[in-house]
Amino acid sequence: MKKAIAFHIPSLVGGGAERVICNLANDFAGKGYQVTMITNEMEDRQYYKLDDRVTRVVLPKPTGNRLFKIFRRLGILRKAIKDSGAPVVVSFIGMANLRAILATRFMKTKVIVSVRSAPGREYHGKEKMARFLFRFAEGAVFQTEMARNYFPQSVQKKSTILMNPLLGDFSRPRYEGQREKEVVTVGRLHPVKNHEMLIQAFVKVHQTHPDFVLRIYGDGEHREKLEELIQSLHCEEYVHLEGNSDRVADAIWKSALFVLTSNTEGMPNALLEAMALGLPCISTDCPCGGPATLIQNGENGLLIPVGEEAALVNAMERILTDDSFGAKLGRNAEKVKEQYAPDKIYQMWEDYITEVAAQ
């Protein structure tokens, strides 16, 4: 009989968490597991492809008053988990974690919750509920010590820290030729990414580096506001919203600099990938500590305080005016490939899940 595992996440649209859970499901399917992916909705578009061997279950939307819908949703999720035959369900993100815990109460199925960003943001307004309910999960996966320390000791003791795996496209050797005169970033167009600060800072940097352009890869709800900002600053000729790309590694491989300006992050995939490509990188030192886990300031990248535009301008100027310094940062950054190799990370996940299942 095949070993079985179930995954639960609200949807498969969007960011780093969705990509990681899809890659995990595909890896387990490739190892012969019976894999079920349970989501709340079917997307109009699916960024990350699931292996054909992964069973996709989309939960029907409950109807009725608010209280009835809460209990009905839990009942529907409980049945889907039971039908999967999996001894363990791994949930990702916010309310999906809380629902997985509640839906499996008094079942034999073990629950592993995974926090993918700063807990204070992921559980805003529900902090006490999360800290309480996490006690009933059999396992918990965090990406940084700062995120783990947000929860009680009883949760910390049964938890582990697992990083994001690095995809194959980003494992290529560092480009050692003449770099393109462009600064790049990759991520959803969302207020938390603070692209406004990046654009405003780059407009200032452009005054001393007029041959450089800024390229922002990604899409999202904040696109219209960013377009308005670009127009108001009259920088349309050198600040470009490039939209989503399925060839990000190719797009940024030869770039001069990568910048992440987020207010909060878990373990930022985009930063990890840019470092693996050997790009000089600048990031905000934001909670819950993901960038600081990756970057040793001044050695393999630069960290700046959250929201400090002047610090970002200075950091960009420093790298763009000193090629040897930028090259040093990039060559040291490339070493993250050794630590975040996919096979290594996936095996750590499997080992932890197996350990929890055996309890």
C-alpha positions in Angstrom: 0.0 0.0 0.0 1.3 3.5 -0.9 2.3 5.9 1.7 -0.1 8.9 1.7 0.2 12.6 2.5 -2.2 15.5 2.2 -1.5 19.2 1.8 -3.9 22.1 2.5 -3.6 25.7 1.4 -6.2 28.3 0.5 -5.3 28.4 -3.2 -2.5 27.9 -5.6 -2.4 31.4 -7.0 0.4 33.7 -6.2 3.5 33.8 -4.0 6.3 31.8 -2.5 4.2 29.7 -0.2 2.1 28.4 -3.1 5.2 27.5 -5.1 6.8 25.7 -2.1 3.8 23.6 -1.4 3.4 22.6 -5.1 7.0 21.6 -5.3 6.7 19.6 -2.1 3.6 17.8 -3.4 5.4 17.1 -6.7 8.4 15.7 -4.9 6.4 13.4 -2.7 4.4 12.2 -5.7 7.7 11.5 -7.5 8.8 9.4 -4.5 5.7 7.2 -4.8 3.5 8.8 -2.2 -0.3 9.1 -2.7 -0.6 12.9 -2.6 -3.7 15.0 -2.1 -3.7 18.8 -2.5 -6.8 20.4 -0.8 -7.6 24.0 -1.5 -10.6 26.3 -0.9 -10.9 27.4 -4.4 -10.1 26.6 -8.0 -8.1 29.4 -9.6 -8.7 31.1 -12.9 -5.0 30.8 -13.4 -2.5 28.5 -11.7 1.0 29.7 -11.6 2.6 26.5 -10.3 1.9 23.2 -12.0 1.1 20.1 -10.0 2.3 16.7 -11.0 -0.4 14.7 -12.7 -0.1 12.1 -9.9 -1.2 14.6 -7.3 -5.0 14.4 -6.6 -6.5 17.9 -6.5 -9.5 18.4 -4.2 -11.3 21.8 -4.3 -13.6 22.3 -1.3 -17.2 23.6 -2.1 -18.1 26.9 -0.7 -20.6 26.6 2.2 -23.7 28.6 2.3 -25.9 30.0 5.1 -25.2 32.4 8.0 -21.7 33.1 9.1 -21.6 30.7 12.1 -23.1 27.9 10.0 -20.5 28.5 7.3 -17.6 28.3 9.7 -18.7 24.8 11.0 -19.7 23.6 7.6 -16.3 24.6 6.2 -14.6 22.6 8.9 -16.8 19.6 8.2 -16.1 19.7 4.5 -12.3 20.0 5.1 -12.5 17.1 7.7 -14.2 14.8 5.1 -11.6 15.7 2.5 -8.7 14.9 4.8 -10.4 11.7 5.9 -11.0 10.7 2.3 -7.4 11.3 1.4 -6.3 8.4 3.6 -3.3 10.4 4.7 -1.9 9.9 8.2 -0.5 13.4 8.1 -1.8 16.7 6.6 0.6 19.6 6.1 -1.1 23.0 6.0 0.3 26.3 4.9 -0.6 29.9 5.7 -2.9 31.7 8.2 -6.4 30.4 8.6 -5.6 27.2 6.6 -3.4 26.2 9.6 -6.1 26.9 12.1 -8.8 25.1 10.1 -6.6 22.1 9.7 -6.1 21.8 13.4 -9.8 22.2 14.2 -11.0 19.9 11.4 -8.8 17.0 12.6 -9.7 17.2 16.3 -10.3 13.6 17.6 -9.1 12.1 14.3 -6.0 9.9 14.0 -4.6 12.2 11.4 -1.6 14.3 12.5 -1.3 18.0 11.6 1.8 19.9 10.7 1.2 23.6 10.4 3.6 25.8 8.5 4.0 29.6 9.1 5.2 31.3 5.9 5.6 35.0 6.9 5.9 37.1 10.0 3.3 35.6 12.5 2.1 38.9 13.7 1.1 39.8 10.1 -0.1 36.3 9.2 -2.4 36.1 12.3 -3.2 39.8 12.7 -6.2 40.1 14.9 -6.1 36.4 15.7 -2.8 36.2 17.6 -4.2 34.7 20.8 -6.2 32.1 18.8 -3.1 31.0 16.8 -0.9 30.7 19.9 -3.6 28.6 21.6 -4.6 26.3 18.7 -1.0 25.6 17.6 -0.6 23.7 20.9 -2.9 21.0 19.3 -0.9 20.5 16.1 1.5 17.6 16.2 4.2 19.5 14.4 5.1 23.1 13.2 7.4 24.3 10.5 9.0 27.8 10.6 11.5 29.5 8.4 13.3 31.6 11.0 14.0 31.6 14.7 12.2 34.9 15.1 9.0 33.3 13.8 9.3 30.3 16.0 9.9 32.4 19.1 6.5 34.1 18.5 4.8 30.9 19.8 4.7 29.3 23.3 7.5 26.9 24.4 5.1 23.9 23.9 4.9 24.7 20.2 8.6 25.5 19.8 9.6 22.1 21.3 7.8 20.1 18.7 8.7 22.4 15.8 11.5 22.6 13.2 13.0 25.2 11.0 13.0 24.3 7.3 14.2 26.7 4.5 12.8 27.0 1.1 14.3 24.9 -1.7 16.2 26.5 -4.5 14.7 25.7 -7.9 16.9 24.3 -10.7 16.7 27.4 -12.9 18.5 29.4 -10.2 21.4 26.9 -9.8 23.3 27.9 -12.9 26.8 29.4 -12.5 27.2 33.1 -11.8 27.4 35.3 -14.9 30.9 36.7 -15.1 30.5 39.0 -18.1 29.6 42.6 -18.5 26.4 43.1 -16.5 23.3 44.8 -17.8 22.7 48.3 -16.6 19.6 47.4 -14.7 18.4 47.1 -11.1 15.7 44.4 -10.6 13.3 43.1 -8.1 10.8 40.2 -8.2 7.6 39.9 -6.2 3.8 40.5 -5.9 2.7 44.0 -6.4 1.4 44.4 -2.9 1.7 47.2 -0.3 3.8 45.0 2.0 6.6 44.8 -0.7 7.0 48.6 -0.5 7.8 49.1 -4.2 7.0 52.8 -3.7 10.2 53.2 -1.7 12.2 51.4 -4.3 10.9 53.5 -7.2 11.4 56.8 -5.3 14.9 55.8 -4.3 15.8 54.7 -7.8 14.6 58.0 -9.2 17.3 59.7 -7.0 20.0 57.1 -8.0 19.1 57.6 -11.7 20.3 61.2 -11.4 23.9 60.0 -11.0 23.4 56.8 -13.1 21.3 57.9 -16.0 22.1 54.8 -18.1 20.4 52.4 -15.6 16.8 51.2 -15.6 14.7 49.6 -12.9 12.7 46.5 -13.8 10.0 45.2 -11.4 8.9 41.6 -12.2 5.5 40.5 -10.8 1.9 41.5 -10.8 -0.9 42.1 -8.2 -3.4 44.4 -6.7 -1.0 47.3 -6.3 -0.1 47.7 -10.0 -2.4 50.7 -10.7 -1.1 52.7 -7.8 2.5 52.0 -8.8 1.7 53.1 -12.4 0.3 56.3 -11.0 3.4 56.9 -8.9 5.6 56.3 -12.0 3.6 58.8 -14.0 3.7 61.4 -11.2 7.5 61.0 -11.0 7.9 61.2 -14.8 10.1 58.1 -14.8 8.3 56.0 -17.3 11.3 55.8 -19.5 13.5 54.1 -16.9 11.1 52.4 -14.4 9.3 49.4 -15.9 6.6 47.1 -14.5 7.4 44.0 -16.4 4.6 41.8 -15.1 4.8 38.1 -14.3 7.5 36.0 -16.1 8.0 32.2 -16.2 11.6 32.8 -17.1 12.7 35.0 -14.1 16.2 33.4 -13.9 16.9 34.3 -17.5 15.5 37.8 -17.1 17.6 38.8 -14.1 20.8 36.6 -14.5 22.9 39.4 -16.0 21.4 42.3 -13.9 23.7 44.6 -12.0 21.7 44.6 -8.7 18.7 43.0 -7.0 16.8 44.9 -4.4 14.1 43.7 -1.9 12.2 46.5 0.0 9.6 44.5 1.9 8.2 45.6 5.2 7.8 42.0 6.3 8.9 38.6 4.9 9.2 35.0 5.8 12.0 33.4 3.9 12.0 35.5 0.7 12.3 33.2 -2.3 13.1 36.1 -4.7 16.1 37.1 -2.5 17.3 33.6 -2.2 17.1 33.0 -5.9 18.9 36.3 -6.8 21.7 35.4 -4.4 22.0 32.0 -5.9 22.4 33.6 -9.3 25.3 35.6 -7.9 23.7 39.0 -8.1 24.7 41.7 -5.6 21.7 42.1 -3.3 20.2 44.7 -1.0 17.4 43.9 1.3 15.5 45.5 4.2 16.2 43.8 7.5 12.6 43.1 8.0 10.7 40.8 10.4 10.5 37.9 10.7 14.3 37.7 10.0 14.4 35.9 6.6 16.7 38.4 4.9 19.0 38.5 7.9 19.2 34.7 7.8 20.5 34.9 4.3 22.6 38.0 4.3 25.7 38.7 6.3 25.8 42.4 6.0 28.7 43.6 3.9 29.9 40.1 3.0 27.3 38.6 0.7 24.8 41.5 0.5 23.6 44.6 2.2 20.9 45.0 4.8 19.1 48.3 5.4 16.5 49.4 7.9 12.8 48.9 6.9 11.3 52.0 5.3 14.5 54.0 5.2 14.7 55.4 1.7 18.0 57.3 2.3 19.7 54.1 3.4 18.5 52.4 0.2 19.8 55.2 -2.0 23.2 55.0 -0.3 23.4 51.2 -0.6 22.5 51.3 -4.3 25.0 54.1 -5.0 27.7 52.1 -3.1 27.2 49.0 -5.3 26.6 50.7 -8.6 29.8 52.9 -8.2 32.1 50.1 -7.0 32.1 47.1 -9.4 34.6 45.2 -7.4 32.5 45.5 -4.2 29.4 44.4 -6.1 31.3 41.4 -7.6 32.5 40.4 -4.1 29.0 40.5 -2.7 27.7 38.5 -5.7 30.3 35.8 -5.5 29.8 35.3 -1.8 26.0 35.3 -2.3 26.2 32.5 -4.8 27.3 30.1 -2.0 23.7 29.8 -0.8 23.2 27.2 -3.5 25.0 24.7 -1.4 22.7 25.1 1.6 19.4 25.3 -0.2 19.7 22.5 -2.7 16.2 21.1 -3.4 17.1 17.4 -2.7 18.5 18.4 0.6 15.5 20.5 1.7 12.9 18.0 0.4 14.6 15.2 2.4 14.5 17.3 5.5 10.8 17.8 5.0 10.2 14.1 4.5 12.3 13.2 7.6 10.3 15.6 9.8 7.0 14.5 8.4 7.9 10.8 9.0 9.0 11.7 12.5 5.7 13.4 13.3 3.7 10.5 11.7 5.5 8.0 13.9 4.6 9.7 17.2 
